[in-house]
Amino acid sequence: MNFHKAKFKAAYGTSTQIPESVEPEIAFAGRSNVGKSSLLNKLMGRKALAKVSSTPGKTATINFYDINGALLVDLPGYGYAKRSKAELARWSELIEGYFAQERFFTLVVSLIDVRHDPTELDMNMVEFLRTSGLPFAIALTKADKLSNQKARSQKRAIEKKLDLPEDVPVLLTSSSSGTGIDELRRLIIDRVKDEEMPDA
């Protein structure tokens, strides 16, 4: 699996448009301003494959990226209020509709800004992943904005607040400094290797 050969595959505006799942999928979910697109670009070793905007909540589709044997799935950011009710409802349908489908959910990476306590929406997402039985990990973003000591302290505080199962990985990451990116790649590769795909 070569992250540097990643390429954009498709974008979908409603969950009903998404084709049947035939490859392992690693989905990324988080608040609109958590730095999801920047992290994906760093993960794929590209500068602008995932579109980064100065306006939070810009991603209005589910975007799929092919990394040669698996798909990275960029889910619309949640929690950004400056959109119409109809648009927010469509985004909600996209995310909920995606997770309601029978898909090869290899891993869901829930992104949380390490500088702040998890919001209610962050807590809700983690609780959804836990109760749904989906395999997930936590990526704490923007670790470069804090000292190493403060980042580690925040990581412990967030782990305690989320009350995570012991087998849920929690990674400090930064799209600017590259902190945790190799670790996240290894986690994804290991999970894809463990995925037992049915015969075609």
Disulfide bonds with the S-S distance in Angstrom:
none
